[in-house]
Amino acid sequence: MKPQFKTGMLLCGSMLSSTVMAADDRPNILLVLSDDQSAFAVGCYDNNDILTPNLDRFASQGVRFTRAYATSPQSVPSRASIMTGRSPVAVNMTRFNVTLARRFRAFPEYLREKGYYTGVAGRGYHLDGAVSGRVGKIKEVEIYYREHGYKTFPDRLDTCMVVANANKGAYHGRINAQFRTFMERRDKEKPFFLQLSYSDPHHPYDAPEVHDPATLTLPEFYPDTRAVREYLAAYYDEIHRLDSDFGEVLRYLDEHGLAENTIVIFMGDNGGAQFMAKGTLYENGIRVPLMIRWPGRVPAAVSDALVSNVDLAATCLAAAGLPVPEEIEGENLLPLLTEGKTPGERHVYSIRSCHATNSLPKSTAVFDQMRCIVGERYKLIYNLLPGQPWVPVDFSGTAMFRELARMNESGELEARFRKLYFSPTRPMFELFDLENDPFEQHNLADDPAMRSVRDELILKLTYKMIEDEDFATLPHPKIYE
């Protein structure tokens, strides 16, 4: 097994006390989220094609996680886990047009109670359900949410500023402007917490062209057509624009003397609208970039530890010197970050559920049900709708995908791509050896030699679904026979 923590230095004796620190000693916390960014789409994640100089430099200054997972390949459930430190199922955040019930607490509320100035800026409407901010589309529902007190995040934070997704290019710059507004508005006598959420690289792609489609190295599961290359290049362009915006934020911290006492966390909320990515539980759908910098406390390192976005709540609370509430299921990563302590063996979980916001479910693009468990080597996906074909989220209507559909109908598309993207059904269970098959091209669920591995993961997934009071049918091994 690969070592889980690689670094040239360790910071001895830097573990933080669980007691509340003095206000002057407590760090600021800046949590930066990109929207729909798979781990492969950053230069420092061994991608030589994409231009991300600020992210690459930032990664070299802290800990970069190679195996960080989101609890969902969709923004609303994933961000609910980040805010609560719990599974999306456990906090009833499995569909887009739902708000976080008041009985579930977000971790910034604990920070606020202990003297932090807290806020959200940017693409934050996910936190109260994707209907928020879209009054023109579902006006009656939005009004009902407001009048009956379902929109909770303005009450949970000191400052709540949001922008929606449409016409990203038209309002580019507003998110960083909101960041500066927060920094000017905050109480300077208090440490701050801010979740800063970008809209890039969410589809549709409208960033200036920077990457040359002809020179890109396509992942092996991408059909090689001109349209596919242009689509991937446009995705990279979005991330390049995001990288520039993130660099501007880092410069602000430097120029205002805040960098040394600010923990900066950068993470993708879920995978991009790409092949075998967003809306799926494959690696590119749920494995995301995660980098954490805390000057003087966290040494530069690369970690292969298996972590999840559900871990951020516990980690941020511990960094602030606060106890971690019992209901938070995530791991406190501080021992790993500050001392390089190798965590014990664990499994992480992810779910795929409803994606529609203002339409009835007509395909698996807007309604699907999947669960998965990821271990150190093996991964199991449980498809609850195996009789339904996969339909891509966000790009099924693009000219690029329509061309692939035409090629499939005419027999021009290579057989492996027909099976991956146009199969009329899916298996109920998929089992992958991530060590030998990182691109998940060989399903081992029916391999007799892998039966014990499969059944053990099914059983562990069953236990997790029971703990979360999951509404989905349990996948106990006997059901599979």
N, C-alpha and C positions, 0 to 999 in steps of 0.2 A: 504493500500500500504506500502511496506517495506520502511524504511528510506533509503535515497540514499547516505548518507555519515556517516560512523561509525568510530569514533576516540576518543581517550582519551584526546586529546589536540588539540587546534587550535592556529594558529599563527596569532595574531591580527596585523593589520596594515602592512601586508606584501605584499599587492597588488602592482604590479609593475606599474610604470608610462608608458604611451604610448610613451613618448619621448625617444630619443636615450640615453642610459646610457654611462657613461665614459667607455672607452675600458677596464680599469682595473676591472671594476665592472661587466662587461658583462660575463655571464656564457659560458663555453664551452658546446656544445651539442653533445652527442653521441647517435645516434639512431641505435639500434641493432635489426635486423630482423631475425627471424628464417624462414625457408622455409617449408610451409605446416604443421603448428602446430595448432591443435584445442585446445580450452581452457581446455578441460578435461584432456589434456595430460601434466599436471604439478602437482607436489605434492601439492602445496599450493592452488590449485583449487579442493580440497577435493578428490584427488586421492591418496589413500594409497598404491598403488602398484608401482608407478613409482618413480625412484630415481633421484631427481633433487635438491640436497642440496644447490647449489649456487643460483639457481633461487628462491628457497624458502626463503633463507636468504635475498636475495635482495628485495623480495616482502615485507618482514617485515620492511624494512628500508624506504619505500616510500608508494605510493598509488597503491593498486592493484584494478583493475577494473574487476568486475564480469560480466559486460554486455558490452563488447567492440566488435564491429563488423567491418568486412572488407567490402569494397564496392564491392568486387567480390570474389568468391571462386577460383580464378585463379591469378597467380602471376603477370602477366603483367598489367592487369587493376587495380588490387589492389595497386601495387606499384606506378602506375601513379597517383592514388588518394592521396597517401601519399606525393608524391613530389609536387603536384599542389594544394592540398586542394580542389579538385573538383571531381565531378563524372567522372568515366571512359567514359561515353557517352558524357559528355560535352566537354571533351578534345580529343575525337575521338580515344580512346585507348581501343577498344573493341575486338581486335583480337591480336594474338601473334606476327605476323610478321608485326608490324607497329612501327614507331618511334614517339616520342612526337614532334609535329610540333613546329617550332621555335616561332610561335605566342603565344604559351602557355608557361608561365613562371613557373619554379620550385622555390619553396620557398628558397632553398639555394642561388639562384641568388641574392635575396634581401639581405641576410646575407652577401654575398661576397661584394656587393656594399657598405656596411656599415662597412667594415673592417674585416670581418671574413675570416679565411682561411678554405676552404671548400673541401670536397672530398667524394668519394665513394670507398669502398673496399669490396672484396669478390664477392658474387654472384650478380653482378650488371648488367649483360648483359640484364636483363629484361628491364632496363630503356630505351634502344634504340630498343626495340622489341626483342623477343626471338631468332630471326635469328642471332643477333649479337653474335660474338664469335663462330659461327658454320660454318665457311667458307667452311669446307670440305663437308658439307651437301648441302648448297645452295650457292655455290660460286658466281654464276652470280648475284644473288640478293644482296648478301653482297657487292660485288664490286659496284653495281649500287647505293646502299645506300651511300657508301663512296664517290664516284665520284660526286654525285649530292647533297651532303651536307645534307642528311637526318639524319645522326648520329649526334646528337646535344649535348649529355651530356659531352663529352670531352671539349666542348666550354663553358659549363655552370659552370664548377667546376675548382678549382685549381689542383686537383689530381683526376684521374679516373683510378682505378685498378680493374680488374675483373678476375674471374675464371668461367669456365663453370660447368656443372653438372656431366658429365660422370666421372666414376672411382673416386668417392668421396674419397674412402679409400686411393687411390694412392696419392692424393695430400692433404690429411688431414694435417692440420698444416699450409698450405699456406695462409689461410685466416687470421689467427692470425699473421702470418709473415707480411702480407700486412698491418695489423693494426699497427704493430710496425714500419714499413717503413713510414707510414703516420705520425706517431707521431714524428719520427726523422726528416722527411722532412719538416714539417710544419714551418711556420714563428712563432717563439716563442713569438714575440711581439704582436701577434694577438690572439683573442679567436678563437677556431676552431669549425667547424661542420663536423661530419663524419657520414655517413650512413654505418654501418658495417653489411654486409649481409652474413649469413651462408647458406650452402647448406643442412645441416641437418635440419629436418628429411625427406627430399625429397626422394621419391622412385626412384631407388631401394635401399633397406636397406642392408648396409654392415658393420655396426658397430659391435664391439666385443660383444658377448653374455653376458648379465648381468642379465636380468630378466628371471625368471622361468615361462614358459607358463602355467604350471599346477596350479600355485597358483594365477593367475590373476582373478580378478572379471570382467567379461565381461559386457559391457553395455547391457541393456535388448534387444536392437535391433540387437545384434550380434548373428549369429548362433554359437552354441557351438560345434565346431569340433576341433580336434587336430591341423589341418592346420590353422584355424582361430586364435587359441590361439598363435601359433608360429608366425603368421603374426603380431599380436598385440604386442607380446613381442619384436619382431625385431624393430617395430616402437618405442617402449619405449627405446630400446637400443640406437637408433639414438639420441633420445632426451637426454639421459644420456651423450652421447659424446658431444652434443651441450652444455649441462650444464657445463661440464668440461672446454670447450673452453671459455665459457662466464666467468667462474670463473677466468680464466687466465687473461682476459681483466680487470676485476675488480681489481685484484691484481696489475696489471701494474699501474692503476690509483692511487691506494694507495701508491705504492712504489715511484712514481714520484711526489707525492704531488698534484695530480690533482683532487682527488675525491671530495674535499669540494666545488670546484667551477665548477663542471661538472654535468649538467643534463644528466642522463642516462635514456633512454627510451628503454624498451624491449617490442617487439610486434611480434606476428605471422603475416605473410603476408596474410594467408588464412588457411582454414582447411586442415587436412592431407588426404592422399590417403587411406581413411578408409570408413567404411560403413556410409551412409547418411552424407557424409562429402565433400571432395574436388569435385568441379564440380557440387555441389548441393547448393541450398539456404537454406537447413536445418541448424539447429544451429551448428552442427559440421563442416559445410562447411564455415560458415561466422563468427561464434563467436570465438574469438581468445584471447590468453592471452595478457594483457597490464598492464605493471607496470612502474611507473615513480618515480625516486629518485632524489631529489635535497637537499642535506644536508643543514640544517639551514633554508631552505625556505619552504619545503614541509613536513608536519608532517606525520608520519606513520598512514595509514588508509586503510580501505577497502571501496570502493565505489560501490554502485549498480546503479549509474547513467547510462543512456543509452548514449553511446558514439560511435564514429566511427573513423576509421583511417583517414578519411577526416578531422578530427579535429587537427591532429598533426601539420600541416603547420601553422595554426593560433596560436596555442599554443607556438610553437617554436619561431615564430616571436615576439610574445608578451613578451616571456621570455627574448628575446634579447633587449627589449625596443623599438621595431620597430612597426610602424602602420601596421595593417592587410589590405592588398589591398581589394578593394571592390569585385573583382571577386572570391575571396576565399570564398567558401560556408561553410566551417567547422566552428565549434564553438571554441572560445578561452576557454580552460579548466583551465586557471590560477586561476580564482576566486574559482573554485572548489578545485583545488590542494592546494592553499596556505591559503585559508580561510574557506574551507569547505562549501562554498555557494552552496545550492541545486539549480541545474539548473531547468529551466522551463520544462514543458512537451514538448517532441519532438518526432519525428519519424526519423529513419535512413533507408537508402536504399541500396540495393545491386543488382548487375546484373550478369547474366551468359551469356557468349557469346562464340565466337569461341575459340577453344583450339588447333587447329592444327598448326604446324609450318612448316612441310615439307611434308604434305600429303593432299590429297583431303578428304573432310568430307564424311565418310562412315557410321558413327553412331553418337549417341549423346555424345559419349566420346570425339569426336573432334569437333562436331558442335551441339550446343544447344542454345536456346534463352529463358531466364527466367528473370523476374524482381520480386523484393519483397520489401515490406515495413514492418518495425518492429516498433511497438509502445510499450508503457509501459507494456502492457499485451498481446495484440493480434498481430499476424503476418499473413500477406497474401502473398502467392506466386502465381505468374502469369506465367503459362507454355504456351509459344507460340507455342510449338510443342506437343500438348497433344496426338496426334496419334502415337508418336514415343516412344519406350520403353527406359528406362534408361539403359545406359551402363557405368560402372564405369571408371573414369579417372585414368590412370596409373596402375591399377591392374586387368583389365579385362583378361589379358593373363596369370596371375599367376596360378600356380598349385592349389592354395587355391580356387580361384574363379571357375576354371574349375571343381573342385570337387563339389562345390555347384551347378553348372549348371547340372552336372550329377545327383546329388541327386534330383534336381527339376524335371528333365525329368523322373526319375524313381519313383517319388512320395514319396521319403524318406524325403524330406525337409518339415519342419513344414509349415502349411498353411500361417501363418502370414509373414514368410520370403519369401515364393513364391510371395505373394502380394507385398511386399516391393521391392524385387530385380529382379523379373522375370515377372512382369505384362507386357502384350503386349502394354498397353496404360497407359497414365497418365491423371489425371483430369486437366482441364484448370486452375481452381483455387483451392488453398488449404488454409484453414484458421485454425490456431491453437491458442489455449488458452495456452500460455507459462507458466502461473501460475499453472494451473492444469494438463497440459500435456507437461512437459518440453522436452520429447523425441519425440514429434510430431507424435504420433501414431493414433490420432483421427482427421480426417479432418472434420471441422464443416461448410464447405462452403455451403452445401446443407441443413443445419439445419435451419428451418423456424425461430426459436428463435434467430438465429444469423445473420439474413439477414441484419439488419440495421448496424451492426458492419462490416460485409463483404462489403456492398456497400459504407460505409464511407471510408474504407481503399482503395477500388478500385478507388474511386474518388480522394483521396489524391495521390495515385500512378499515376493516370492520370495527375494530375497537375504537378507532378515532372517530368514526361516524357515530358510534353510540355515544361517546363522550360529548360530541357536539350537538347531540339530539338532531342529527341530520334527517331531513324529510325524505331523502332518497332511499331506494331499496338497498338493503345491506348485501354486500358481495361475498358472503361466507363461502369457503371453498366447496362445500357440498352442493351449493346452488349451481356451481359450474359444471358438475359431472352430469 
